[in-house]
Amino acid sequence: MPKEYVIADFGCGEGRLADSVKQKVHSLDLVAVNDKIIACDMAHTPLLTNGINAVVFCLSLMGTNLVDYILEANRVLKMDGILKIAEISSRFDDVNEFINLLMSYGFKNTWTDIDHKYFYFMDFKKVKNVDAKSKKLPPISLKPCMYKRDNYKILNVNKQIKELNELIE
Ligand SMILES: C[S@@+](CC[C@H](N)C(=O)[O-])C[C@H]1O[C@@H](n2cnc3c(N)ncnc32)[C@H](O)[C@@H]1O
């Protein structure tokens, strides 16, 4: 990813993505654990419209209003901007249906890695401006995250950062 790109890390946790890539990263989370993080609901961020090259949701599509997060990602992304999602595989009833639904929200799937047992990774390109007033937006939902002992074993931040870096480079 070009170093001039501007990234928004939606639900950034401790904001470690920002420390591990050369691009400018806006780190956003409900809870700001340090002063580099912007405390906000990612359904309504303070980011400007059409100003971001890549939005990242890494294990952060929590809550029942996923649609609001996806619409906010669409608002802040430039046209052709990249949406990256990394999520726990067990949260998807049908990952292909999820991928197809995102088309209604203006995102065309460009890459997937859904062969892992625990995690799915997917990239999309913004191809259309879509907002809450757009017609026929289908609901999107994921199953609640049921943390199992195996999830804990592998869900360490360094591994996630390493995988994200590989995806971004
Ligand atoms: C499992 S953690 C993942 C953190 C980080 N992305 C990572 O990979 O290490 C999920 C994060 O999403 C944040 N989050 C959940 N819902 C949010 C919302 N509506 N707005 C902002 N952050 C949210 C939580 O506060 C939490 O820090």
The ligand as an SDF file (V2000), in Angstrom:
LIG
                    3D

 27 29  0  0  0  0  0  0  0  0999 V2000
  -11.6130   -7.5250   19.7000 C   0  0  0  0  0  0  0  0  0  0  0  0
  -11.1480   -5.8490   19.8400 S   0  0  0  0  0  0  0  0  0  0  0  0
  -10.0620   -5.6990   18.4320 C   0  0  0  0  0  0  0  0  0  0  0  0
   -9.1130   -4.5820   18.5940 C   0  0  0  0  0  0  0  0  0  0  0  0
   -8.1210   -4.3830   17.4420 C   0  0  0  0  0  0  0  0  0  0  0  0
   -8.7990   -4.0860   16.1900 N   0  0  0  0  0  0  0  0  0  0  0  0
   -7.2400   -5.5760   17.2970 C   0  0  0  0  0  0  0  0  0  0  0  0
   -7.3020   -6.2590   16.2780 O   0  0  0  0  0  0  0  0  0  0  0  0
   -6.4420   -5.8310   18.2130 O   0  0  0  0  0  0  0  0  0  0  0  0
  -12.5960   -4.9670   19.3020 C   0  0  0  0  0  0  0  0  0  0  0  0
  -12.5110   -3.4710   19.5090 C   0  0  0  0  0  0  0  0  0  0  0  0
  -13.6010   -2.8490   18.8460 O   0  0  0  0  0  0  0  0  0  0  0  0
  -14.0180   -1.7620   19.6260 C   0  0  0  0  0  0  0  0  0  0  0  0
  -15.3990   -1.4170   19.2810 N   0  0  0  0  0  0  0  0  0  0  0  0
  -16.4810   -2.2110   19.3170 C   0  0  0  0  0  0  0  0  0  0  0  0
  -17.5800   -1.5450   18.9330 N   0  0  0  0  0  0  0  0  0  0  0  0
  -17.1740   -0.2720   18.6570 C   0  0  0  0  0  0  0  0  0  0  0  0
  -17.8560    0.9020   18.2220 C   0  0  0  0  0  0  0  0  0  0  0  0
  -19.1690    0.9250   18.0030 N   0  0  0  0  0  0  0  0  0  0  0  0
  -17.1240    2.0090   18.0080 N   0  0  0  0  0  0  0  0  0  0  0  0
  -15.7890    2.0110   18.2250 C   0  0  0  0  0  0  0  0  0  0  0  0
  -15.0870    0.9350   18.6420 N   0  0  0  0  0  0  0  0  0  0  0  0
  -15.7840   -0.1940   18.8620 C   0  0  0  0  0  0  0  0  0  0  0  0
  -13.8850   -2.2670   21.0520 C   0  0  0  0  0  0  0  0  0  0  0  0
  -13.8210   -1.2060   21.9840 O   0  0  0  0  0  0  0  0  0  0  0  0
  -12.5830   -3.0620   20.9700 C   0  0  0  0  0  0  0  0  0  0  0  0
  -11.4660   -2.2730   21.2980 O   0  0  0  0  0  0  0  0  0  0  0  0
  1  2  1  0
  2  3  1  0
  2 10  1  0
  3  4  1  0
  4  5  1  0
  5  6  1  0
  5  7  1  0
  7  8  2  0
  7  9  1  0
 10 11  1  0
 11 12  1  0
 11 26  1  0
 12 13  1  0
 13 14  1  0
 13 24  1  0
 14 15  1  0
 14 23  1  0
 15 16  2  0
 16 17  1  0
 17 18  1  0
 17 23  2  0
 18 19  1  0
 18 20  2  0
 20 21  1  0
 21 22  2  0
 22 23  1  0
 24 25  1  0
 24 26  1  0
 26 27  1  0
M  CHG  2   2   1   9  -1
M  END
$$$$
